[in-house]
Amino acid sequence: MEIEKIHCLIIGSGPAGYTAAIYAARANMKPVLYQGIQPGGQLTITTEVENYPGYPDGIQGPEMMVHFEKQAARMGADIRFGLATKVDFSAPPFKVWIDEEKLVEADSIIIATGASAKWLGLESEQRLNGFGVSACAVCDGFFFRGKEVAIVGAGDTAAEEALYLSKLCTTVHMFIRRGEMRASKVMQERVQRTPNIKVYWNTNTDEILGESKVEAVRVKNTKTGELQTIPISGFFVAIGHQPNSDIFKGWLDMDEAGYLKTVPGTSKTNIEGVFASGDVQDKIYRQAVTAAGSGCMAALDAERYLSAKGLV
């Protein structure tokens, strides 16, 4: 098996990974970045991005990630296709296997593997993703100002996103699968008090309707079996995210949902020399701009670590 020794390995290629690569390359750390299964991360399935500073006219998510990648490459980052499939963090240099066929030994690791939105699993949901279907109300709610939308989910995130949408949209139809919400009491009360949020209990999404964009949703009452079609322009899925952290189990501290734990105010994990940034360690904000900021933190933390070891 081929073995390569490097100073700084970055795993993942969303805003966090690319920003870490820009900073690490400028600090002469000679970073190598492996893009993973979805080069560019979640932004590659986002259409218009209007809330990232510096783009006054907005930008398409995939185009923005091309900009990030080009900038990292121009600074000297070595950007490669490949998926990290196994790790051994028992002692430095840390071992990472790429595509199960190559071994990289790295003095420092920056993890930026992101998270993946959980979906309902409907064909129409994937077909209309980016054309009215979204997993981020904060990202995409603005496009539905003055329109009717639906949201599915029963936890705090769903409640927060429903409240956010209620300030922009005429009506928010909220579908709860069971007869109760999982959200905290205070969030439930806020939802119930908001006049333009209409809650549907014991309701499953049967199908999202529309050819080239969302036009309506068909829902089914789980108790009566009754079907109902509701005209909407936007459909938001808020049933949670899954951090892409499986290969780090047993090595890095994580919470019950699998998000990597970092020392507050830093990108440091429980293993010295291994740093985490972006959505794989952030279940609260999950924005491109916060991910980029944490990628910067990870590169600076890694640089200090390598400097203290006399490696750069």
TORTORGU-581349 format. One line per 3 residues: number of its first residue (from 1); their letters; for each residue x, y, z of C-alpha. Coordinates in steps of 0.25 Angstrom, whole numbers, padded with zeros to 4 digits, always signed. Each point is the difference from the previous one (the first is absolute). Layout:
BEGIN
NUM> A> X Y Z ~ ...
end
This chain:
BEGIN
1> MEI> +0000 +0000 +0000 ~ +0005 +0014 -0004 ~ +0004 +0008 +0012
4> EKI> +0001 +0016 +0000 ~ +0005 +0009 +0011 ~ -0006 +0014 +0001
7> HCL> -0001 +0011 +0010 ~ -0014 +0004 +0000 ~ -0012 -0009 -0006
10> IIG> -0013 +0006 -0002 ~ -0012 -0009 -0001 ~ -0012 +0006 -0007
13> SGP> -0003 +0011 -0010 ~ -0011 +0009 +0004 ~ +0002 +0015 +0005
16> AGY> +0007 -0005 +0012 ~ +0010 -0010 -0007 ~ +0003 +0010 -0011
19> TAA> +0002 +0012 +0010 ~ +0009 -0009 +0008 ~ +0008 -0003 -0012
22> IYA> +0002 +0015 -0004 ~ +0005 +0003 +0014 ~ +0009 -0012 +0001
25> ARA> +0006 +0002 -0014 ~ +0003 +0015 +0003 ~ +0007 -0005 +0013
28> NMK> +0009 -0009 -0008 ~ -0006 -0013 +0006 ~ -0001 -0006 -0014
31> PVL> -0014 -0005 +0003 ~ -0006 -0012 -0008 ~ -0015 +0000 -0001
34> YQG> -0009 -0012 -0003 ~ -0013 +0004 -0006 ~ -0008 -0012 +0005
37> IQP> -0013 -0005 -0006 ~ -0007 +0013 -0003 ~ +0011 +0011 -0004
40> GGQ> -0005 +0013 +0004 ~ -0009 -0006 +0011 ~ -0015 +0004 +0002
43> LTI> +0002 +0013 -0007 ~ +0000 -0008 -0013 ~ -0014 -0004 +0002
46> TTE> -0004 +0015 +0003 ~ -0004 +0009 -0011 ~ +0000 +0015 +0003
49> VEN> +0009 +0004 +0012 ~ -0004 +0015 +0004 ~ +0005 +0000 +0014
52> YPG> +0015 -0002 -0002 ~ +0008 +0014 +0001 ~ +0007 +0005 -0012
55> YPD> -0011 -0005 -0010 ~ -0009 +0012 -0001 ~ -0008 -0006 -0012
58> GIQ> +0000 -0014 +0007 ~ +0007 -0012 -0006 ~ -0004 -0015 -0004
61> GPE> +0005 -0009 +0011 ~ +0009 -0009 -0010 ~ +0006 +0012 -0006
64> MMV> +0004 +0005 +0013 ~ +0007 -0013 +0004 ~ +0008 +0001 -0013
67> HFE> +0004 +0014 +0004 ~ +0005 -0006 +0014 ~ +0007 -0011 -0007
70> KQA> +0007 +0009 -0010 ~ +0005 +0009 +0011 ~ +0005 -0011 +0009
73> ARM> +0007 -0006 -0012 ~ +0006 +0013 -0004 ~ +0006 +0001 +0014
76> GAD> +0007 -0013 -0002 ~ -0009 -0010 +0007 ~ +0000 -0014 -0007
79> IRF> -0014 -0003 -0002 ~ -0003 -0015 -0004 ~ -0012 -0009 -0003
82> GLA> -0001 -0011 +0011 ~ -0008 -0005 +0012 ~ +0006 -0002 +0014
85> TKV> -0005 -0014 +0003 ~ +0007 -0003 +0013 ~ +0009 +0007 +0011
88> DFS> +0010 -0004 +0010 ~ +0002 +0012 +0010 ~ +0007 -0008 +0011
91> APP> +0013 +0008 -0002 ~ +0006 +0010 -0009 ~ +0003 +0000 -0012
94> FKV> -0015 -0003 -0001 ~ -0004 -0011 -0010 ~ -0011 +0002 -0010
97> WID> -0004 -0010 -0011 ~ -0005 +0006 -0013 ~ -0010 -0008 -0009
100> EEK> +0005 -0012 +0008 ~ +0012 -0001 -0009 ~ +0010 +0011 +0004
103> LVE> +0005 +0004 +0014 ~ +0003 +0014 +0004 ~ +0009 +0003 +0013
106> ADS> -0003 +0014 +0004 ~ +0006 +0009 +0011 ~ -0013 +0007 +0002
109> III> -0015 -0002 -0005 ~ -0011 +0010 -0002 ~ -0013 -0007 -0001
112> ATG> -0011 +0007 -0009 ~ -0009 -0012 -0004 ~ -0013 +0008 +0002
115> ASA> -0014 -0005 +0003 ~ -0011 -0005 -0009 ~ -0014 +0004 +0001
118> KWL> -0010 -0012 +0003 ~ -0011 -0001 -0010 ~ -0013 -0006 -0001
121> GLE> +0004 -0010 -0011 ~ -0011 +0005 -0011 ~ +0004 +0000 -0014
124> SEQ> -0007 +0013 -0002 ~ +0008 +0006 +0012 ~ +0014 -0003 -0008
127> RLN> -0006 +0004 -0013 ~ -0004 +0014 +0005 ~ +0012 +0002 +0009
130> GFG> +0004 +0014 -0003 ~ -0013 +0003 -0007 ~ -0008 +0003 +0012
133> VSA> +0004 -0011 +0009 ~ +0011 +0003 +0010 ~ +0006 -0005 +0013
136> CAV> +0004 +0014 +0005 ~ -0011 +0011 +0003 ~ +0011 +0010 +0004
139> CDG> +0007 -0002 -0014 ~ -0012 +0000 -0009 ~ -0012 +0006 +0008
142> FFF> +0002 +0014 -0007 ~ -0004 -0006 -0013 ~ -0014 -0003 +0005
145> RGK> -0003 +0014 +0005 ~ -0015 +0002 +0000 ~ -0003 -0014 -0004
148> EVA> -0006 -0013 +0006 ~ +0010 -0010 +0005 ~ +0000 -0014 +0007
151> IVG> +0010 -0005 +0010 ~ +0002 -0014 +0005 ~ +0006 -0003 +0014
154> AGD> -0003 +0000 +0015 ~ +0013 +0004 +0007 ~ +0006 +0013 +0004
157> TAA> +0006 +0002 -0013 ~ -0013 -0002 -0007 ~ -0007 +0010 +0009
160> EEA> +0011 +0010 -0001 ~ -0001 -0001 -0015 ~ -0015 +0001 +0000
163> LYL> +0001 +0013 +0008 ~ +0010 +0005 -0009 ~ -0008 -0003 -0012
166> SKL> -0013 +0006 +0006 ~ +0007 +0014 +0000 ~ +0002 -0001 -0015
169> CTT> -0012 -0009 -0005 ~ -0015 +0002 +0000 ~ -0003 -0014 +0005
172> VHM> +0009 -0011 +0006 ~ -0006 -0014 -0001 ~ +0007 -0008 +0011
175> FIR> -0001 -0015 -0001 ~ +0002 -0008 +0012 ~ +0001 -0016 -0001
178> RGE> -0005 -0003 +0014 ~ -0010 +0007 +0009 ~ +0010 +0008 +0007
181> MRA> +0013 +0008 -0003 ~ +0014 -0004 +0005 ~ +0004 +0015 +0001
184> SKV> +0002 +0006 +0014 ~ -0012 +0006 +0007 ~ +0004 +0014 -0003
187> MQE> +0001 -0002 -0015 ~ -0013 -0008 -0001 ~ -0007 +0012 +0007
190> RVQ> +0006 +0010 -0010 ~ -0005 -0008 -0011 ~ -0014 -0002 +0005
193> RTP> +0000 +0016 +0003 ~ +0004 +0003 -0014 ~ -0013 +0003 -0008
196> NIK> +0005 -0004 -0014 ~ +0006 -0013 +0004 ~ -0010 -0011 -0002
199> VYW> +0004 -0013 +0007 ~ -0005 -0013 -0006 ~ +0001 -0012 +0010
202> NTN> +0001 -0015 -0004 ~ +0004 +0005 -0014 ~ +0010 -0007 -0010
205> TDE> +0004 +0006 -0013 ~ -0005 -0009 -0011 ~ +0006 +0008 -0012
208> ILG> +0005 +0013 -0004 ~ -0007 +0005 -0013 ~ +0005 +0008 -0011
211> ESK> +0008 -0003 -0013 ~ +0011 +0010 +0000 ~ -0003 +0007 +0013
214> VEA> -0008 -0002 +0013 ~ -0014 +0003 -0002 ~ -0007 -0008 +0011
217> VRV> +0001 -0011 +0010 ~ -0008 -0012 +0002 ~ -0001 -0005 +0015
220> KNT> -0006 -0012 +0007 ~ -0007 +0000 +0013 ~ +0006 -0012 +0007
223> KTG> -0012 -0003 +0008 ~ -0011 +0002 -0010 ~ +0008 -0003 -0013
226> ELQ> -0007 +0013 -0005 ~ +0009 +0007 -0012 ~ +0000 +0015 -0001
229> TIP> +0007 +0008 -0011 ~ +0005 +0014 +0005 ~ +0005 +0010 -0011
232> ISG> +0014 +0005 +0004 ~ +0013 +0006 -0006 ~ +0010 -0005 +0009
235> FFV> +0002 -0013 +0008 ~ +0010 +0000 +0012 ~ +0006 -0013 +0006
238> AIG> +0004 +0002 +0014 ~ +0002 -0014 +0006 ~ +0014 +0001 +0003
241> HQP> +0014 -0001 -0005 ~ +0010 -0012 +0001 ~ +0015 +0004 +0002
244> NSD> +0009 -0007 -0009 ~ +0009 -0005 +0012 ~ -0001 -0015 -0001
247> IFK> +0014 -0003 -0003 ~ +0005 +0007 +0013 ~ -0009 -0008 +0009
250> GWL> +0009 -0006 +0011 ~ +0011 +0011 -0002 ~ -0007 +0014 +0002
253> DMD> -0010 +0004 +0011 ~ -0014 +0003 -0006 ~ -0014 +0002 +0005
256> EAG> -0011 -0009 -0001 ~ -0004 +0004 -0014 ~ +0015 -0002 -0005
259> YLK> +0004 +0015 +0000 ~ +0015 +0001 +0003 ~ +0003 +0007 +0013
262> TVP> +0010 +0012 +0000 ~ +0006 +0008 +0011 ~ -0009 +0012 +0001
265> GTS> +0006 +0012 -0008 ~ +0009 -0009 -0007 ~ +0000 -0011 -0011
268> KTN> +0008 -0010 +0009 ~ -0005 -0014 +0002 ~ +0003 -0009 +0012
271> IEG> +0013 -0005 -0009 ~ +0011 +0010 +0000 ~ +0003 +0004 -0015
274> VFA> -0014 -0004 -0005 ~ -0009 +0012 -0003 ~ -0015 +0000 -0004
277> SGD> -0007 +0011 -0007 ~ -0014 +0003 -0007 ~ -0013 -0008 +0001
280> VQD> +0007 -0013 +0005 ~ +0001 +0008 +0013 ~ -0010 +0010 -0001
283> KIY> -0015 -0004 +0002 ~ -0004 +0014 +0004 ~ +0003 +0010 -0011
286> RQA> +0003 -0008 -0013 ~ +0002 +0011 -0009 ~ +0011 +0002 -0011
289> VTA> +0006 +0012 +0007 ~ +0001 -0006 +0013 ~ +0006 -0013 -0006
292> AGS> +0010 +0008 -0007 ~ +0004 +0008 +0013 ~ +0002 -0013 +0007
295> GCM> +0009 -0005 -0011 ~ +0009 +0012 +0002 ~ +0000 -0003 +0015
298> AAL> +0004 -0015 -0003 ~ +0012 +0005 -0009 ~ +0005 +0010 +0010
301> DAE> -0001 -0011 +0011 ~ +0007 -0010 -0009 ~ +0011 +0010 -0003
304> RYL> +0002 +0003 +0015 ~ +0001 -0015 +0003 ~ +0010 -0003 -0012
307> SAK> +0008 +0012 +0004 ~ +0001 -0004 +0015 ~ +0005 -0014 -0005
310> GLV> +0010 +0007 -0009 ~ -0006 -0006 -0012 ~ -0003 +0013 -0008
end
